[in-house]
Amino acid sequence: MCEVKVITGTSAAAEAAKLADVDVIAAYPITPQTTCVEKLAEFVANGELDAEYIKVESEHSAMSACIGAAATGARTFTATASQGLALMHEMLFIASGMRLPIVMMVANRALSAPINIWNDHQDSISERDSGWIQIYVEDNQETLDSIIQAYKIAENEDVLLPVMVCLDGFILTHTVEPVTIPKAERVREFLGVYEPKHAYLDPDRPVTQGPVGVPDCYMETRKQVEEAMERAKKVIKEVNEEFAERFKRKYGNGLVEAYNLDKADTVLVAMGSVCGTIKYVIDELKKEGKEVGLLRIRTYRPFPKEDVRELLKDAENIAVLDKNISFGFNKGALGIEMASILKNKKVCNYIVGLGGRDIKIDDIKTIINHVEKAEDDTTLWIGLKE
Amino acid sequence: MQFPREEYFAPGHRGCAGCGAAIVARLLLKVAGKNTIISNATGCLEVMTTPYPETSWRVPWIHTAFENAAATASGIEAAIKALKRKRGKHADKKINVIAIGGDGGTADIGFQALSGAMERGHDILYIMYDNEAYMNTGIQRSSSTPFMAATTTSPAGSKIRGEDRPKKDMTMIMAAHGIPYVATACISYPEDFMRKIKKALSIEGPKFIQVLQPCTTGWGYPPEKTIEIGRLAVETGIFPLYEIENGEFRITYKPAKRKPVREYLKMQKRYRHLTDEDIERIQRYIDEKCKLLGL
């Protein structure tokens, strides 16, 4: 029925792209993403995956080639990290503006300078406003499942937006975990063959794509992207449900995952692999009779405002963990968003794990103790050397 | 050569009167025909042909950014291959994938993407329409601006005589990639240009044509002189016409007797600051270049 392999996060991503039967891969190596595109190169070389693999000379060209391929009607995949994602920056807006359902794995890694290959979320958070759907996963199984789901979301006619699936560099990309790999036929049934109906390059139906958007029309195209993001919320939930029915795995409601929220006055809000550590701490505290909750944000864009408000309506102490920093505001991106939608609540922000600094169990406990005693909204850097 | 009657570049674009880029596009599509996909870099040609909701393109056309027409074309070419092989889509036809960019988008900011696409061996034709400066943004110098030409960022002043570096030799740089076909062309020699496009499209693999396209606004001459100036560029040896097919070099138009460069320079405002001494200097430089090519 299916197979369990003990594999890294990048291998899980490569397996997912193979299962999605992608037509074109354009990729450039960058740590800690590289092992993903190496695996895909192997699949193509061995004939396990029938795809065109473009060995581009930069990430800028990787995204440009994906745009060209997607605009021609091909199912397209790429992967990157850190500086590579930053180099793609310009093209990310073009992919979303042209409404191309490209899927990309991002191995989250800190941005230079100083150069640092380890994990934080500054790279993808810096692309927050690029019009890409952003999914942050907790483990390797979710990496594989999310990339498969990402095609179903991106190619939905109500969405038609590119999706990046973000996994923590090294923590997930280079750590092996057992991952259940579904059968290719079942994934094919779930995804279907990609048959674009919208604009694509075809000599039998000449269309002009990416023209000059004069002031008379530009704003409307931006509004359409925003509306597609809003519709994506519903689609992501539906895809999560359908995936659960077929493959017996689900991730909260697709947008957020609630863990021990019902009885808890103190709630931690976070994204990515640190949620695994938080869940462990929550379970430990439960044994001591203390109830703490976790709200895991799975899709950072579109941002699940309504779900967050509803799920946190009774929470008293809200601790938001951010693996990124908005310089000049001394808060992380998630901290800023949470404060903006929970106006009458105490929302403390904790800057954690920048550039791969370890987030220990004791750090999570420190955060819980701090937020419970804090009198107003504060920002604290956790794990900083004296 | 028979000129096909079909026009895949529609009339009514927003180009200047006497625009050479429009002529490049029109001749290109006459030869390439219906089964063509164009990847256009940001620049004059893109801006003047596609102010939404209007378009001058009767073939599928895409613009993504300034520096990546070749990379976008790589993706298009790969997608066509995959779709043909996996789903039998477009199985009945050969599709010409053509990237087109100005000298700035090709020789400067687009150089990396172009080199990558050529080196990887994609079956695409790249057309560099060369008007020797950034014309779309108001005539700034590019690496393809010729020695001593005045532009807004290489103005002729009391200390500096316009552009202080010689024109970058893009065709020879592309030839060094070892691709099967490179050529120079000029819109004033339409048959030569169209023959080269036709030949390029018959060859599998990466192809590059640099086509000189006089620019009335940037060079400073009356619109009706576009063709005449292009002809003089070739007749004086300033812009020689040649092709290199599988490593074999061939001059495709040899002027019976080269005209003095003065005739070409004197017609354009961008050279109006030149003294007799300057013109002499340019003449010597062109003579040396022509000697190398056997002109």
Interface residues (C-beta under 8 A of the other chain):
Chain A: D23 V24 A26 D50 A51 E52 I54 K55 V56 E57 S58 H60 S61 S64 A65 C66 I67 G68 A69 A70 A71 T72 G73 A74 T76 E90 M91 I94 M98 V193 L201 D202 P203 R205 P206 V207 T208 Q209 G210 P211 V212 G213 V214 C217
Chain B: K34 N35 T36 I37 S39 E46 V47 T50 P51 Y52 P53 T55 W57 R58 V59 P60 W61 I62 H63 T64 A65 E67 N68 A71 T72 A73 S74 G75 I76 E77 A78 A79 I80 K81 A82 L83 R85 K86 R87 K89 H90 K93 I95 Q112 A113 S115 G116 A117 E119 R120
